[in-house]
Structure formats: structure tokens, C-alpha cells
């Protein structure tokens, strides 16, 4: 018997083991937030890759544009609404009129020309 031990006095000690067959419940993990799946885009560094790709995300079409990433030094696809456009200048709130300022400068030059004396001819000696 594996669980019986004899002492020096001749007594036998029985060791009882209790085995629970109950499943130990692991603490429930909080549900992980759903991470949106990355759309399957072609490799932008492939010479045959298109300049724009339209994929459907949650039933909404989304367009990606191929742009050069100077930090990574490779082509990447980014969403069309995040593409920096060089031809659009930021709104500064400057309401000055360039044509008005140009007309005022031209008028000032004409006024200066009228005020300054005309150059005189030199007399030959």
C-alpha cells in the first residue's frame, strides 16, 4: 500500500488524499476589443501595383492612394482622405485682396513720378 506508513512503535498511519474532480474555473478575461481587419491591399512596391485601390469596409467603399513614404523609403497605401495635397494651401484667414494692394502700389509709384523733378539736360561746355 502506497499510502500506509509504519512508525517505530509499530503503528500504521494511513494517509488519505482527497482528489477533487471539480473543474477549476479560470477568471474570465474581459472581452478583447474588436480590432478592425486590415483590408487586403496589393503590395505598393510592386511595379504593377495600381495608383488607387478601392475596397469595401463595413459596406462602405474606401479608396486608398499609393504615396511615397520618405521615412520608410518605400511606397505605401494610405486612405484617400489622409493624402496631403500640395496644390491646396491651408486657410489662413487672411482676407486681404492682392489686386487692391497691387493697384495701390502702382498709384503710389505714379504719384512719386509726378512729385520728383524731371531730369534736366546737361549743357555741353
Secondary structure, 3 states (H helix, E strand, C coil): CCCEEECCCCCEEECCCCCCCCCCCCCCCCCCCCCCCCCCCCCCCCCCCCCEEEEEECCEEEEEEEEEECCCCEEEEEEHHHCCCCCCCCCCCCCCCHHHHHHHHHHHHHHHHHHCCCCCCCCCC
